[in-house]
Amino acid sequence: MKADCLKLYKREKDRLLDMLKDNSSRVCLTSDLWTSLTTDGYICLTVHFVDKNWHLQKRVLNFGFMPPPHNGISLAEKIHMFLKDWGLETKVFSITLDNASANDVCVQFLRDQLLVGGGLLGYGEFFHLRCCAHVLNLIVQEGLKEVDESMVKVRESIKYVKGSQARKQKFLDCVGHSSLGSKRGLRQDVPTRWISTFLMLDNALFYKRAFMHLELSDSNYKHCPSRDEWDRIEKINSFLSVFYDITCVFSGTKYPTANLYFPYVFTAHLTLQDGLKSDDAYIVNMAGKLFTKFEKYWHDFSLILAIAVILDPRYKLSFVESCYNKLYGADGKNELTKVKNKLNSLFCEYAIDGIRNYSTSSSSTKVGDGGTTHQTSFSNISNNVLSEFDNFNEVIVPQKSQLELYLEDQRFDRKAELNVLKYWEANQFRYPEIAAMARDIFAIPISSVASESAFSVGGRVLDQYRSALKPDTMEALVCTRDWLYGEQKHPTVAFEELLKDVMEEISIQQSAFDHASQSIFSTRMEKKALVKSLAIMEALVDFEFLAAPLMEWAVEATKNVELGNKELSQAIKKNSSAGGSFYYFCLCLLFRSSFLIGTVKWRWKASFSRCDNSNIYSRGTNVDISNDLTNQFMKGMIQETWRC
């Protein structure tokens, strides 16, 4: 088993190496540390980039063992070793880390190492970004250190309701009398996690009338907030909801987040300013603490993320100018000048790279030895006449750069739903240098959630029953899982609804299945009807209750290809747990592989699912059947099918 895992890891790593090598854009990194239940340290390095099809990609490069000490120098050396192993030391754009003190030293040493090889733009000025989700958590946590009495009552109310089954049932009766839904439920918060506190308050407000009804019907319930306290809870919830929405947006990994930093942080700044003007003393006190922490971390807005919002056609430079005027007042022009200078210098670097790449491609095309150059010979008189043209002063209008042309274009509607990557994919030939710059900048993750999410996977792999796994096996399991299935999008439809729809489709198409199975080897059957029937039956492989038996049947049948036709037919029928439709599907898929496509190498796709804490995780695997085995297997299948 271990050898198979390592073999699969090596194969997928080679594929990822080829993908990164062929990709012309720069990559952005996130990294974090994790301690397993065996107290072993692990470091996770995640890469983010926009591929040649302008899709945002995220891959876990390494999940390696990290021995002590976990200081900045050791971290820098480890990350640099990883980058050299992947050949990325000259293609790095930025790295996003949390606010740990060791990370500052790590960034300093890592920046110096990458600058030696000329691997960073702008002398590494844009290299380091702090995790915005982590910073936002520190800011809000500071404001919630002093808990209001109304929040304490909500916390005690939820503890009371969840104290016994009888209280839960009594509360559900109050929910029913209040005409409220019971699916949302109550949440108990964790005081050290402000998001859980916000969700607790949000759900408590939803069941406000139920709590008030419980106070009248249960004499033992003593912690119900008063009407004024409910009003205060609503204000606190409204105030925290802004930061909760920002945290959710910053934590995304499937879409670009660099262009979202500036608008959302500006929104948070305005929210804090409004909180300072509130008529509630607790809100003013909380907003003051948040604002002090906000100024500590985000007084100076990130220049590279300000450039990112300029490259969003819905905002451009006018949005940054408007925000700076509100934030800095008279000093807004100076701050805007800094952004313009950095934008122009970064654009110049990409323009130089574009010229260098064009010159390199042009130098490969040279005039052959057999070519001739025709020049016109002029007499001395003609040269004297034309010399007057040499002294003619032509008025030359300076050509505008691509950046100037882009900024002068009409700005899109701010509320428009726009995929910025698709926009730059469509305009990459109109603004090639800016498109290359946008491709790198929009790959910047503004949070380290991608690396932290790998730790939850690591916790499931290295649990109390598999605590003896070695680091190389651990890395192979975590990385291979991410490379194979981490980016797959699974439908959110409930399995019961999916099963119902499939069974209805099967009953409707049963006659088509029967017709296809009876005439599948008939030469008179029209090609279009055959393809349609095959497409219907082949679609069944996407459903779990057919895919798993198909995989089991295919493996067993492949192992026993030497059996006679009668034994093979019995084995197929025995493993066909999905019934006749599944049996027809196997025949048709086999026929399509050998006749329509004309190939003898085909793949069976299987989906496995396991339930863990009411969550379904879909997985897949592929089994390749060799040519010789496939020929024998098909021959036996066709003969036995003809007999049936």
Summary of the structure (lengths in Angstrom):
residues: 644
radius of gyration: 32.3
end to end distance: 39.3
largest distance: 117.9
contacts: 1854
relative contact order: 0.09
helix: 62%
strand: 9%
